[in-house]
Amino acid sequence: MARVTGVTMKHIAEELGVSVVTVSKVLRNHSDIGEETRARVLKRVKELNYRPNLAARSLVTGRSFLVGLVVPDLLHSFFVEIAKYLSHALMKKGYYLIIASSEEDPDLEQDEIDHLLGRRLDALIIASVSDEETLRRIEAQGVPYILIDRAYPGLQANFIGIDDEKAGFLATKHLIEIGCKRIAHIRGPENSPGLGRLKGYTKALEAHGIPVRPEYIIAEKTVDVDAQSRGRDAMAQLLNLRARPDGMFCYNDPLAIGVIDHILEAGLRVPEDIAVIGCGNLYYNSYLRVPLSSIDQCTAQVGQRTAKLALSLIESKNPPRPRNIILEPELIQRRSTDRRTNHRK
């Protein structure tokens, strides 16, 4: 359908005998418009192939109707899933999401954030940040921001994520309960998820009288870019130990997938020889060669609640006190930790 040029909200309003405000509210999906009026407006908008003039609307409202999202990696479906739920929730209110990837590179991250801020964003959502100074610069520009997945302890900032210590505890406790006694951990970097999951891992071992063995802890500085390859390399290192692990807790699911690949290539079985659990509960985990047990990180809830908080920050006349929203992780068991008798060969 060809677009009818020169059509404005005022034209549509006059045709239908409603106010411009009513047309605007329908286009922004406001809830205080009757269904009959909404249907009439949307029908005419579709017939005319009308598109709002965002530049003109920005001049009137002082808003860009753009929200930025900075993630470490767009190949890691954990962040893709969050972006999907976040974008869907924002679009319902007439806002659009711009996504940038830092690729876990601090310099690139700075460039991406500066680029997004240059677009006069209404809010910025960050799942990757290398230092507090970056956040201070964002604050100085008056742009509301929300941290997701990675928090900065001691920094007064809006944050939405899971209880990472509990995630580490649940995963390790599960491995202990299925009979694992030599449990290794591929840990994340020195940030809140990496430190929290490591702490949960060590607490679970100590609670069950199992010593924490340093040689069973492999540190990875980057865990989102090229994660499967890093998982394979870490597993190769662990298999060279005299007493190889019989259980693996991986910082995230892509690392765990690499771990499973190397275990199978080495002629060992999962979970009979080595049980593996990840973190993230990615949508494809059920379809892997060995379906992966994981800790669910509530991606839908993170995306939806982040959108709700972002909209409240944008629409608030006075900056509210920062909120710290911690969601409860959940264990999802699949084949990679299922050691029931009927699975043994």
BELURHU-V772235 format. One record per residue. N is the residue number from 1. RES is the residue in three letters. PHI is phi in whole degrees, -180 to 180 (* if undefined). D_FIRST is the distance of its C-alpha to the first C-alpha in Angstrom with 1 decimal. Layout:
[[N	RES	PHI	D_FIRST] [N	RES	PHI	D_FIRST]]
//
This chain:
[[1	MET	*	0.0] [2	ALA	-74	3.8] [3	ARG	-81	6.4] [4	VAL	-81	9.1] [5	THR	-79	12.2] [6	GLY	81	15.5] [7	VAL	-79	14.7] [8	THR	-123	17.4] [9	MET	-60	18.9] [10	LYS	-63	21.4] [11	HIS	-61	19.0] [12	ILE	-63	17.6] [13	ALA	-61	21.2] [14	GLU	-66	22.5] [15	GLU	-61	20.1] [16	LEU	-94	21.1] [17	GLY	71	24.7] [18	VAL	-125	25.0] [19	SER	-85	26.1] [20	VAL	-62	24.2] [21	VAL	-60	26.2] [22	THR	-64	24.8] [23	VAL	-61	21.1] [24	SER	-60	22.3] [25	LYS	-65	24.2] [26	VAL	-62	21.4] [27	LEU	-67	19.3] [28	ARG	-98	22.5] [29	ASN	61	23.2] [30	HIS	-66	26.5] [31	SER	-86	28.6] [32	ASP	-94	30.0] [33	ILE	-112	27.1] [34	GLY	-64	27.4] [35	GLU	-64	25.1] [36	GLU	-65	24.3] [37	THR	-64	23.3] [38	ARG	-58	21.4] [39	ALA	-64	19.3] [40	ARG	-63	18.7] [41	VAL	-64	17.6] [42	LEU	-63	15.3] [43	LYS	-62	13.7] [44	ARG	-70	13.1] [45	VAL	-60	12.0] [46	LYS	-67	9.2] [47	GLU	-60	8.3] [48	LEU	-89	8.5] [49	ASN	52	7.1] [50	TYR	-75	10.7] [51	ARG	-126	12.8] [52	PRO	-61	16.6] [53	ASN	-83	18.7] [54	LEU	-66	21.0] [55	ALA	-64	23.5] [56	ALA	-66	24.0] [57	ARG	-65	24.4] [58	SER	-64	26.9] [59	LEU	-63	28.9] [60	VAL	-76	29.2] [61	THR	-91	30.0] [62	GLY	79	31.8] [63	ARG	-119	29.8] [64	SER	-92	27.5] [65	PHE	60	26.1] [66	LEU	-122	26.9] [67	VAL	-124	29.5] [68	GLY	-96	31.1] [69	LEU	-133	32.6] [70	VAL	-111	35.3] [71	VAL	-123	36.4] [72	PRO	-69	39.1] [73	ASP	-162	37.1] [74	LEU	-94	33.6] [75	LEU	-87	35.1] [76	HIS	-79	37.1] [77	SER	-68	34.9] [78	PHE	-59	36.8] [79	PHE	-74	35.0] [80	VAL	-64	31.7] [81	GLU	-65	32.1] [82	ILE	-61	33.1] [83	ALA	-60	30.1] [84	LYS	-62	27.8] [85	TYR	-68	29.4] [86	LEU	-65	29.7] [87	SER	-62	26.0] [88	HIS	-61	24.9] [89	ALA	-68	27.4] [90	LEU	-69	26.5] [91	MET	-63	22.7] [92	LYS	-61	23.6] [93	LYS	-107	25.3] [94	GLY	85	22.6] [95	TYR	-110	24.5] [96	TYR	-126	23.6] [97	LEU	-100	26.0] [98	ILE	-110	27.1] [99	ILE	-111	29.4] [100	ALA	-131	32.2] [101	SER	-113	34.9] [102	SER	-89	38.5] [103	GLU	53	39.7] [104	GLU	57	43.0] [105	ASP	-110	43.8] [106	PRO	-57	45.1] [107	ASP	-69	44.4] [108	LEU	-65	40.8] [109	GLU	-59	40.5] [110	GLN	-60	41.8] [111	ASP	-62	39.3] [112	GLU	-64	36.3] [113	ILE	-65	37.5] [114	ASP	-62	38.1] [115	HIS	-63	34.6] [116	LEU	-66	33.0] [117	LEU	-62	35.3] [118	GLY	-67	34.3] [119	ARG	-91	30.7] [120	ARG	56	32.3] [121	LEU	-61	31.6] [122	ASP	-85	32.2] [123	ALA	-162	34.0] [124	LEU	-129	35.1] [125	ILE	-117	35.8] [126	ILE	-127	38.3] [127	ALA	-109	39.4] [128	SER	-152	41.3] [129	VAL	-150	43.7] [130	SER	-88	46.8] [131	ASP	-157	48.9] [132	GLU	-69	49.3] [133	GLU	-59	49.3] [134	THR	-61	45.5] [135	LEU	-67	45.1] [136	ARG	-63	47.4] [137	ARG	-67	45.3] [138	ILE	-64	42.2] [139	GLU	-60	44.2] [140	ALA	-64	45.4] [141	GLN	-87	41.9] [142	GLY	76	41.4] [143	VAL	-93	38.5] [144	PRO	-66	38.9] [145	TYR	-137	39.0] [146	ILE	-133	39.5] [147	LEU	-91	41.3] [148	ILE	-124	40.4] [149	ASP	71	42.5] [150	ARG	-120	45.0] [151	ALA	-104	47.1] [152	TYR	-117	49.7] [153	PRO	-55	52.9] [154	GLY	91	54.4] [155	LEU	-95	51.3] [156	GLN	-79	50.0] [157	ALA	-146	46.2] [158	ASN	-67	43.6] [159	PHE	-143	43.6] [160	ILE	-134	42.0] [161	GLY	-173	43.3] [162	ILE	-96	45.7] [163	ASP	-79	49.5] [164	ASP	-68	50.1] [165	GLU	-63	53.8] [166	LYS	-66	53.3] [167	ALA	-60	50.8] [168	GLY	-64	53.5] [169	PHE	-67	56.1] [170	LEU	-61	54.2] [171	ALA	-63	53.4] [172	THR	-70	57.0] [173	LYS	-60	58.6] [174	HIS	-61	56.6] [175	LEU	-63	58.0] [176	ILE	-63	61.5] [177	GLU	-68	61.1] [178	ILE	-93	60.3] [179	GLY	107	63.4] [180	CYS	-74	62.5] [181	LYS	-122	65.3] [182	ARG	-121	64.3] [183	ILE	-104	60.9] [184	ALA	-101	59.3] [185	HIS	-138	56.4] [186	ILE	-91	54.0] [187	ARG	-92	53.5] [188	GLY	-90	50.8] [189	PRO	-73	51.4] [190	GLU	-82	53.3] [191	ASN	-126	50.6] [192	SER	-62	50.4] [193	PRO	-67	48.9] [194	GLY	-62	51.2] [195	LEU	-69	54.3] [196	GLY	-65	53.5] [197	ARG	-68	53.0] [198	LEU	-63	56.1] [199	LYS	-64	58.1] [200	GLY	-63	56.9] [201	TYR	-60	58.0] [202	THR	-68	61.4] [203	LYS	-64	61.9] [204	ALA	-65	61.3] [205	LEU	-61	63.7] [206	GLU	-63	66.4] [207	ALA	-66	65.9] [208	HIS	-110	66.8] [209	GLY	71	69.6] [210	ILE	-103	67.9] [211	PRO	-66	68.7] [212	VAL	-85	65.9] [213	ARG	-106	66.4] [214	PRO	-55	65.0] [215	GLU	-69	64.6] [216	TYR	-91	62.1] [217	ILE	-112	59.7] [218	ILE	-107	57.5] [219	ALA	-93	55.7] [220	GLU	-122	52.4] [221	LYS	-75	51.3] [222	THR	-121	47.6] [223	VAL	-130	46.2] [224	ASP	-112	42.4] [225	VAL	-89	42.2] [226	ASP	56	43.6] [227	ALA	-69	44.9] [228	GLN	-64	45.5] [229	SER	-64	47.7] [230	ARG	-66	49.6] [231	GLY	-65	50.1] [232	ARG	-63	51.6] [233	ASP	-64	53.9] [234	ALA	-65	55.1] [235	MET	-68	55.9] [236	ALA	-61	57.8] [237	GLN	-64	59.9] [238	LEU	-71	60.6] [239	LEU	-70	61.6] [240	ASN	-82	64.3] [241	LEU	-70	66.1] [242	ARG	-60	69.3] [243	ALA	-109	68.1] [244	ARG	-69	64.4] [245	PRO	-65	62.2] [246	ASP	-112	61.5] [247	GLY	-149	58.6] [248	MET	-130	55.7] [249	PHE	-109	53.7] [250	CYS	-107	51.0] [251	TYR	-53	49.3] [252	ASN	-144	45.8] [253	ASP	-69	44.3] [254	PRO	-59	43.4] [255	LEU	-61	47.1] [256	ALA	-65	48.2] [257	ILE	-65	46.1] [258	GLY	-63	47.9] [259	VAL	-61	51.2] [260	ILE	-63	50.7] [261	ASP	-55	49.8] [262	HIS	-71	53.1] [263	ILE	-58	55.2] [264	LEU	-67	54.0] [265	GLU	-65	54.5] [266	ALA	-82	58.0] [267	GLY	84	58.8] [268	LEU	-100	58.9] [269	ARG	-110	57.2] [270	VAL	-120	54.8] [271	PRO	-103	55.9] [272	GLU	-59	59.4] [273	ASP	-90	60.6] [274	ILE	-138	58.3] [275	ALA	-87	56.0] [276	VAL	-133	52.9] [277	ILE	-136	50.8] [278	GLY	-113	48.0] [279	CYS	-148	46.1] [280	GLY	137	42.4] [281	ASN	51	41.7] [282	LEU	-69	38.6] [283	TYR	-61	36.2] [284	TYR	-93	37.4] [285	ASN	-58	41.1] [286	SER	-72	41.5] [287	TYR	-105	40.4] [288	LEU	-73	42.8] [289	ARG	-52	45.8] [290	VAL	-119	47.9] [291	PRO	-51	45.7] [292	LEU	-93	46.4] [293	SER	-69	48.0] [294	SER	-158	46.7] [295	ILE	-99	46.8] [296	ASP	-71	43.6] [297	GLN	-102	42.4] [298	CYS	58	40.1] [299	THR	-59	36.9] [300	ALA	-62	34.7] [301	GLN	-64	37.1] [302	VAL	-61	37.4] [303	GLY	-63	33.6] [304	GLN	-68	33.2] [305	ARG	-72	36.3] [306	THR	-65	35.6] [307	ALA	-61	32.3] [308	LYS	-62	34.2] [309	LEU	-68	36.9] [310	ALA	-60	34.7] [311	LEU	-64	32.9] [312	SER	-67	36.4] [313	LEU	-68	37.6] [314	ILE	-64	34.8] [315	GLU	-87	35.1] [316	SER	-77	38.9] [317	LYS	-74	40.7] [318	ASN	-119	43.8] [319	PRO	-56	43.7] [320	PRO	-75	44.9] [321	ARG	-65	47.5] [322	PRO	-57	46.2] [323	ARG	-108	45.6] [324	ASN	-120	46.7] [325	ILE	-104	44.9] [326	ILE	-110	46.5] [327	LEU	-98	45.1] [328	GLU	-87	47.4] [329	PRO	-72	47.0] [330	GLU	-137	47.5] [331	LEU	-76	49.1] [332	ILE	-119	47.0] [333	GLN	-93	49.3] [334	ARG	-134	48.3] [335	ARG	-60	50.3] [336	SER	-65	51.2] [337	THR	-130	53.8] [338	ASP	-93	54.5] [339	ARG	-103	58.1] [340	ARG	-64	58.9] [341	THR	-55	61.4] [342	ASN	-72	59.2] [343	HIS	-97	57.1] [344	ARG	-73	60.1] [345	LYS	-103	60.7]]
//
